Amino acid sequence: MAEDPKWELALLATVQSFYQRLMGDHLGGEIPTPEQLTPEAVQRTEDVRSTLAYMKVWIQLLDMAITPAILRLGMASDLDAEVAEALLRYFARHRDDSATNRDKTDLVATFLFRHPRVAGQWERSGYGLDGSLPLSPFEIALLEILSESDAPILPEQHVQRLREFGPLLDEAKCFQDFNALIDSGIIPRVRDLKASLGDSFYHPGVLATLAPYNAAFGDRFDTLFSEAANEIKDFANRLEELGGSILSTVDGVEVTVEHVAALNEAELLKVDYAAALEKFRRVSKLKKELERRPPLRRAPQPVSAPARSVGAGGAAVAPARAIKFIPAAITPQALSIEEAKLRRVEESIRVFVRVADPKFRQIVPMRYFNLMLSNSEVEAYTADYLEEASPRAGVGRMLLRVVAVTARLTTELEELKRTQNSPSIWKLHADSLVVLIDLAKKLSEAVDRFAIEMGQQPEMQAKSDGLRGSLKTLHERTDQAAKILAQS
């Protein structure tokens, strides 16, 4: 509690003004102010302590109505820094053990980190108040902002937990795909870690650690989520052009082109944490389903008999494909989707080869065919040296990749045969083949260069020969795919 009730009343009056404007914007109407708490009444009050007590009750009522999501909407970049600092003082002074209060404090601290009063303010080095302890400029600013609040003592075990945020941020920066980020469980892990800090959460040193993490993780999350949403929308647009209507089924619910068209990633990023996380998981599930390319149902088409030509003997002849296949452009999204599939194929083959009977592990059962592995390929899939920075590890990694691309090409060729009577699905598999042919060409060039280098080393001659043998199989499958597409 502040020793000066007038100071605390002024602080709460600032919070009240912001809260009422926030609620008014949210509800679409002005929120009436209690007569005793209007700006004029607060300024002329003589019984400061009674007004303060009444103000606290009113603020608590507003606080219950304002969720972290509503607060996030109100934290626009043009928000006055004085207001943001007043909010932080309020949350730090009137802290409780609820996740809601923690989330609000987290939001305000991160806002202050993202929007310093002076550009580049947090990049300069600084020192502690005693002139000896090095502190970040942001922590020094927080110490000043919260100087009127009783800072909790920071136990050693909480100091140790703060050190976990550095590795967590490094992990977050490594994610290249939204599915990988969601599946990693990093979001609930961080929330649990923050909750474990208890009252220490409101310490300036803790907030100075969390805010930079939140800002960096938030940027990475927003980027990956937007990419995932764009991939889904691109897929939906392609499907709609082909006459399709249903993308996939997620949690027993059919997801249609219309659902995807209504997906607003900017609004979703503003939803309350708990609700948003579930929605993010559903987006991730849909992205996974689309990467697997499940069967799609076409939109109802007008019933009409197709025109059929008549042969010399009077027999009806089936119409040829109406439109010649035109390959879609190879986009970064398409490459990302295919890369994810190749990683899954690599891993599934690796698991099978390692657990199978040595007599039979050269025959890998796939969905439509048996994938035959050479001795060199089996050795690569069972090797424990692939993480080395050595020539043999380089050969092993390339063998894994060649086999995976060959397997994917074969799978898509088989899918192509089975979807001749479904033009929209046929085109999706044909587009996948276009991407795979491009990846195979680049891989072939890389393997050729690598094999030449390795061939100059006598001890690597055998491995180089094995790599060339695998590449020959890839060339055969690539030529087969290119020929089929050229004739379509």
N, C-alpha and C positions, 0 to 999 in steps of 0.2 A: 504494500500500500504506500502511496506517496504521502509524505509528511504535509505537503501543502494541498488541501482539498481543492483550492481554486485551480491549481495546475491540473489535477486529475479531472475536474469538471470540464476544463477547456479541452483536454484530450478526448474525453467521451463525447463532447459536443461535435468535434470534428468527425469522429467515427459515426455518430448518429446521422449527421448530414449526408455522409457518403452512403450509409446503409439505406436511408430513406430514398435517396435518388436511385440506388441500385434496385430496390424493391419496386419503385415506381416504374422504372424502365421494364422490369421483368413482368409486371402485372398490367402495364399499359395504362396506368392512372396514378395520380398524385396520392401519396400516403399522408394522411393528416398527422400533424405533430401535436402531441398533448400540449394543452395551453401553458402548463408550467415549464415546458421544455423548449418553447420557441426561442430563437436566438435572442430576441429582445428580453424575454423573461429570464433567461440564463444570465444575461449581462447585468440586469438590475437587481437580481436576487440578493437579499441580505442574509437569508438562512442557507448558506452554501452547503452545509452538510445534509440538510433535508433534501435540497434539490439534487445533490449528488446521489443520495440513496434512491431517489425516484428515478434518476437517470440510469442508474445501474440496472434496475428492474426492466426499464424500457429497452435498453440495449440488449439485455439477455433475451427478451422476446424477439427482437429483430434478428439476433444472432441465431435463434432456433429456426427462423424462416429462411435464412440465407445459407444455401449449401455451398460446398467448395466449387461446384460447377457454375453457380450464379456469380460467385466471387470472381472466378476466372474470367467470366464474360465482362465483368466490370473493370478488370485490370488492363485497360487499354494502354497502349504505349504513351499516350498523351496524359495519363493520370499524373496529377501533381505529386511530386516526390514527398511533400509534406504530409499529404494524406496517406500515402503508402507507409511512411515512417510511423504515423500515428496508429495505423492499423497494426503494425508489428509490435509497437509498445503495448497496445491493448491486448493482443493475443499472448504476449510474453508475461504480462502482469496478471492476467485473468486466465491463466492456463488451467487446463484440466487434462485428464488422462484419455480423453476421447479421440478417436481417429479423425473426427471432423475438425476439431480444433487444431490438431497436428497438421492436417492437410492444408488448412487455411494459412497457418503460420509458414508452412513450406512454400505455398504459392507466393505470399508477400515477400519473403526473403529472396526467392528466385527472381521475382519481378525487380527488386532493388538491384540484384546482381546484373540482370540483363540491361537495366536502364540507369547507369550511374549519372550523377548530376553533371559530371564532366566526362566527355568521351575519353576512353583509355585510362580512366581513373584507377581501375583495379589492376592495371598492368604494371604499375610502378611498385618498387619494393618499399617496405616500411619496417618500422620497429615498434616494439611494445611500449606501453606507457612508461616503463622504467628505463627505456632507452637501450636495453640490452637484448631483450628477447625478440627475435625476428618474427613478425606477424605479417599476414597478407594485408594489403590495404583494405580489402573488404571487411576483414575481421576487425580492424581498427575502427572502421566506420560503424560496424554493428555495436562495438563496445561503447561508442559515443551515443548511438541511438538508444541503446538499452541501459544507459548509465543510471537512470532513475529506477530501474527494475532490479529486484534481488536476483542476481545470477545464481543458478544452482551450482553446487560444487560438482566438478566433473571427476567421477571415480576413474581409477586406472583401467578397469575393465571396459569402460565406455570409450576411453582413449584408444584402446586396442581395437574396438569395433569400428571406430572411425577410419582406421587404417585399411579396412576392407573395401572402402569405396573406390580407392585407386584401382585395384585389380578388377573390380566390378565395371568400372568405366572402360578399362582396356578391353574387357570382354564384350561390352556393348558396341564398341567401335569396330570390332571384328565382324559383326553381323552384316551380311550382304543381302539377306533375304528376310522379309517380314515374318514368314513362317518360322524361320530359325529363331528369331528374336522371341516370338510368342512361346514356342515350344521349349525354350531354354528355362522358362520359369523365373527369369531375372526380375520381372516386375514384382511378383509376390515376395520374392526373396528380399528385395530392397525394402518393401513395405514392412516386412517382419523385422528387418534389421533396424529400421527407424523406430518401430514400436518398442523394440527391446531397450532403447535408450531411456525410456521413461521420462522423468522430469528433466534429465540432462538434454533432451531434445531442444529446449529453449535457451541453452547456453550459446552465447555469441560464437564461440569457437566451433560448436557443432553446426550451427546454421551457416557459418562461413565455409564449412566442408560440404554441406548438403547442397547449397545453392549452385555452386559451379557444376556439381555432378548432375543436378536436375536440368540445368541449362544444356549441357552437352548431350545428355541422354535424350532429352526432349527433341533436340534438333535431329539426332539420328533416328529416333522413333518416327517423327513426322515425315522424314524423307522416305524411309522404308514403307511406311503405311501408304503414303501417296503413290509410290511406285506400284504397290500391290493393288490399290484401288484402280489405278490407270490400266493395269494389266487386265483386271476383271472387266472393266468397261470396254477395253479394246476387244476382248474376246466376245463380249455381248454384242458389240456393233458388228463384228464379222458374222456372228451367228444370225443376227437379224437380217443382214444383207442376203443371207442364204435361205431365208424363210424359216429359220428355227425360232422357237419361243422359250424353251426351257433349258437353262444352262445345266443345272444339277440339282441334287437333293441334299440339304444340310439339316441334320437333326430331324429327319422325317418330313421336312417342309420343302416343297419344290421352289427353287429360286428361278424367277423368270427374268427376261430381258427388262421388263418394266420395273422390277425390284431393283435391278442394278442401275437403271436410269435414275432412280430416286435416291441412290446412294450419294450423300453429300459428305465428303471426307472432312471438310472444314468444320461443319457442324458437329460431326461425330467426335472430333478432337476436343470439343468443348463440353462433352457430356460428363456427368458425375463419374468419379473414378470407378466405383463398383459396377455401375451399369455399363460404362464404356468398355471395361476390360472384357465383359461377356460379349459385347458387340464386336470387339477386336478379335476375339477368339472365333466368332462366327465368320468374320471376313477371312481369317486365316484358313478355316476349314473349307470355305468355298474356293479359295485359291488352290488348296491342295487337290480338291476334287477336279477342278478345271485342268490342273496339270496332269491328272491321270486320264483326262479326256474320256469321261464315261459316256454311255449311250445317251443321245439327245432326242427328245421328241419334237417332231416338226409341228409348226402351227397348222391348224386346220386349213386345207386348201380347197378352193372351189372344185366341185365334182364335175369333171368333164372328160370325155374320152380323148386320149392323146391321138394326134394324127399319126396314122401308120401307113407306110407305103406298101404297095402290093407288088410282089415279085412276079417273075414270068409265069410261074405255075399257079398264080392266084393266091399264094400263101402270104399272110401278113408278115412283114419284116419289122423286127423291133427297132425303134428309132435309135439313132446314134446319140451320143452325148450332145445336148443342145449347144452348150457353150464350151469352147476349148479352154482347157485349164490355163489360167494365168497366175503364176506364182505371186504370193503376197510378198511385200518388202520384208527383208529380214531386220527386225527391230531389236533394240536392246532388251525389250521385254521378252520377245520370243527366244532370244539367246539365253536369257536368265532362266526361263521355264525349262528349256532343254538341258541346261547345265544341272539343274536340280534333279531332273530325271536320270541323267548320266551318273550322278553321285549315288542315287538310290540303286541303280543297276550294279554299279561297281561294288557297293556294299553287300548287296544280296548275293552276288557271285562269290565274293570273298567269304561270307558266312558259310555258304554251301560247301565250297572247296575245303575249308578248314575243318568242318565237322564230318564230311563224307568219308566213307571207306576209301582208303588209298587206291583200291582197285577200280573204283567207279567215279572218282572225283573229276575225271577228264570229261565226263558227260554231265552237263549242267541242264536240268529240266527247266525250260522256259514255258510260257503260257501256250504257245503254238508250235514249239519246236524244241529240239535238244541242241544246246550250244556245245560244240566240240572244242575243247581246249588242247593246245599243244603242250609239250613238256615244259617249254619255256614259260608259257602263260600260267601253268599250274604252279611253277616255282615262284613266279611273281606274286600270285595270289596267296601263297603261303609264307612269303618272305617276312622276316622281322627286321629288315634293314632299310625299309623304304623311306624312313625319315632321315637317313644319312645324307650327307652332302658328298656322295661318291658316284662314280660312273655306273656301278651296278645298280645303285638305287635309282639313278636316272632312267636306266633301261627298264627297271621294274615298274616305275610309275608310268612310263609311256606304254608298256604292254597292257597295264590295267586300263588305260584310256582307250587304246585301240580296240580291245575286246569289248568294252562298254559301248563304244560307238557302233561297232559291228553288230552287237546284239540289238541295239536300238533300231538300226536300219532294218534288220531282219524283222523285228516286231512290227514296225510301221508298214513294211511291204506286205506282211501277212494281213494286217488290219485293212490295207488298201483293197486286197482281194475280197475281203468279207463285207465291204461296204459299197460295192458297185451299184447297188440299187438304192442307196441313200446319198444323194449328191452332197448334202450339207456336211455329213460326217466324212464322206470320202475326201472332200476338200480340206478338212481339218488335218487329216492324216497326210495328205499330199503336201500341205504347208509345212508339216513337221519334217517330212523328208527333205524339203528344200533347205531347211535349217541344218539338218544333219549332214547333207551333202556339202554344205559350206564348211561346217565344222570338220568334216572328214578331210576336205581338201587342205585346210590349214594344218590339221594334225599330220597329214601325209608329208607336207613340206617340212614340218618340224622334225619328224622322224627321220626323213632322208638326211637332213643336215646332221642330226645326232648320230645316225648310223655310220656316216662317213667319218666323223670324228672318232667314233669308237673303233671302227675298222682299222685305224692306224695303230691301235694298241693290241699287240698279239694276244694278251691275256683276255681281251674283251671280244675277240673274233667270234666265239661261239654264241655269246649273248647277242652280238650284232646280227648274226645270221638268223637267230630266233625272232628278233624284232622285225627283220625284213620279211620273214615268212608270215608273221601276223599281219603285216602291212599289205601283203599280197591278197590275203583274204578280204581285208577292208576294201581294197581297190575293186575286187570283183563285186562286192555287195554295192559299192557306190555306183559302179557302172550300170549295174542292174537297175538301181533306183532311178538313175538319170534317164535311162532308156525308156522305162515305163512312163515317167512323167512327160518325156518328149512326145510320146505317142498318144497322150491323153488330151 
